[in-house]
Amino acid sequence: MPALSKKEVEEIALLARLHLEADEIERMARELGQILDTFTALAAVDTEGVAAMTHAVPMDLKPRADVAMPSLPVEQALAAAPKRDGDLIVVPAIIKGHGE
């Protein structure tokens, strides 16, 4: 099993915006290691000559025509927005900008 260090798990948790307790970090290291093992096993499978597919079962895909259509009216498109500023959706800042 590819071992993940405590530091690597903490970095992954930070990127995922997760708070993990010490026992959870150890458990996640094991579980993520098992996931990496699975991908290692999958990467070892010889797929030479295997045709690419979009579904596990044969299926006729009928693409629709790429035709320009009118957009939704602004009021309808923003009806469920939790916070607006005119025609814009206001979202919380997650990356500090200049001067913050």
C-alpha positions as CSV (number, residue, x, y, z in Angstrom):
1,M,0.0,0.0,0.0
2,P,1.4,3.4,-0.9
3,A,1.9,5.0,2.5
4,L,0.8,8.6,3.0
5,S,2.5,10.6,5.7
6,K,0.6,12.5,8.3
7,K,1.7,15.7,6.7
8,E,0.4,14.6,3.2
9,V,-3.0,13.7,4.7
10,E,-3.1,17.1,6.5
11,E,-2.3,18.9,3.2
12,I,-5.0,17.0,1.4
13,A,-7.5,17.8,4.2
14,L,-6.5,21.5,4.0
15,L,-7.1,21.5,0.2
16,A,-10.5,19.8,0.8
17,R,-11.2,22.3,3.6
18,L,-11.7,19.5,6.1
19,H,-10.8,19.5,9.8
20,L,-9.5,16.1,10.8
21,E,-8.8,14.9,14.4
22,A,-5.6,12.9,15.0
23,D,-7.3,9.5,14.9
24,E,-9.1,10.6,11.6
25,I,-5.7,11.5,10.1
26,E,-4.4,8.0,10.8
27,R,-7.6,6.4,9.4
28,M,-7.6,8.6,6.3
29,A,-3.9,7.7,5.7
30,R,-4.9,4.0,5.6
31,E,-8.1,4.6,3.5
32,L,-6.4,6.9,1.0
33,G,-3.5,4.4,0.7
34,Q,-6.1,1.7,-0.2
35,I,-7.6,4.0,-2.8
36,L,-4.1,4.6,-4.3
37,D,-3.5,0.9,-4.3
38,T,-6.6,0.4,-6.3
39,F,-5.5,2.9,-8.9
40,T,-2.0,1.3,-9.0
41,A,-3.7,-2.0,-9.8
42,L,-5.9,-0.4,-12.4
43,A,-2.8,1.3,-14.0
44,A,-1.1,-2.1,-14.3
45,V,-4.0,-3.5,-16.5
46,D,-3.0,-3.9,-20.1
47,T,-5.5,-2.0,-22.2
48,E,-3.6,-2.2,-25.5
49,G,-6.2,-2.8,-28.2
50,V,-9.2,-2.0,-26.0
51,A,-11.5,0.4,-27.7
52,A,-12.4,3.5,-25.8
53,M,-16.0,3.6,-24.7
54,T,-18.4,6.1,-23.1
55,H,-20.7,3.5,-21.4
56,A,-20.4,0.0,-20.0
57,V,-23.2,-1.2,-22.3
58,P,-23.6,-0.4,-26.0
59,M,-25.7,2.7,-26.5
60,D,-26.6,4.8,-29.5
61,L,-25.9,8.4,-28.6
62,K,-27.8,10.9,-30.7
63,P,-26.2,14.3,-30.3
64,R,-28.5,17.2,-30.6
65,A,-27.8,20.0,-33.1
66,D,-25.6,22.8,-31.8
67,V,-28.0,25.7,-32.3
68,A,-27.8,29.1,-30.7
69,M,-30.8,29.8,-28.6
70,P,-31.8,32.8,-26.4
71,S,-30.5,32.9,-22.9
72,L,-32.7,32.8,-19.8
73,P,-34.0,36.2,-18.7
74,V,-31.8,37.6,-16.0
75,E,-34.5,37.6,-13.4
76,Q,-35.2,33.9,-14.0
77,A,-31.5,32.9,-14.1
78,L,-30.9,34.7,-10.8
79,A,-34.1,33.9,-9.0
80,A,-32.5,31.4,-6.6
81,A,-29.3,33.4,-6.0
82,P,-28.8,33.8,-2.3
83,K,-27.3,37.3,-2.7
84,R,-27.2,39.6,-5.6
85,D,-25.7,42.9,-6.7
86,G,-27.8,44.0,-9.7
87,D,-27.3,41.3,-12.4
88,L,-24.4,39.6,-10.5
89,I,-24.4,36.8,-7.9
90,V,-22.4,37.8,-4.8
91,V,-20.2,34.9,-3.5
92,P,-18.0,34.9,-0.4
93,A,-14.3,35.6,-1.0
94,I,-12.1,32.6,-0.5
95,I,-8.9,34.1,-1.8
96,K,-7.7,37.3,-0.4
97,G,-7.2,40.0,-3.0
98,H,-4.8,42.9,-3.1
99,G,-5.0,45.2,-0.1
100,E,-7.0,42.8,2.1
